[in-house]
């Protein structure tokens, strides 16, 4: 995938700096994380999809989180209440409350801990299995994996 998925770059050759954000390789578990001076203070995190979001997004998001759990110290479980979740996942169109409006080509953006929010652009044609998708669609699991990087 050549097209950027948000304002953060994908990792290239171990370390990459863009807009002051440095992607760092963890020497202990060989995972990567972004160093921004904020981190989760716990390893067991809860997540939830905002009410009104496409319900079919649950499964690919859980797959993305499982991939991260398998290669990090973090564990993820579904929160029963959206507002109580550590990671709050929503779908928004255009201008929404965070002053970072989605434009046509934006897929998603996220906020570092402790805010822990992931916003998908609701105007994008999302698919849950990229293998059968067209070039004008985006795969939820792939984008969730990128945005939820721990
Ligand atoms: Zn947003």
Boltz pocket constraint, residues with backbone or C-beta under 6 A from the ligand:
constraints:
  - pocket:
      binder: B
      contacts: [[A, 92], [A, 96], [A, 98], [A, 100], [A, 109], [A, 119]]
      max_distance: 6.0
